[in-house]
Amino acid sequence: MLPETHLDLLDTPVVVTLATLMPDGSPQVTPVWCDRHGQQIWVNSAVGRQKDRNMRDRPDVTICALDPTNPYRYLEVRGRVVEIVEGPAAHEHIDQLSEQYFGRPFRTNTPDEQRCIYKIEPTRVMAH
């Protein structure tokens, strides 16, 4: 369960670190936006990026959210991507995240960019 004491790190615009696994088992780490939906953490990316390929092929991930005012207060969530949503819902989600983080709609990198929501279910949670 995600602890009440650290939900602010997922419910406010904190850039989190997403760790995925490369084909050889080595870690790949990326800063991402996220939001929380109940006990799930949702991240958004474009089809074809390294983290997209990694999460499709190896759905075990870790998210680390650091408190921007105290780096010794953080939340580590180990989990699994249980669903990937493509299409209009994913584009709406990235716009919502952009509004939350920057106060404006998202500006895609290319007109044909396909977005995805990765729904992550926690399997282990550590709050420090």
Helices and strands as residue ranges (DSSP letters): G 4-6, H 8-11, E 16-21, E 27-32, E 34-37, E 40-46, H 50-57, E 60-67, E 70-86, H 88-102, E 115-127
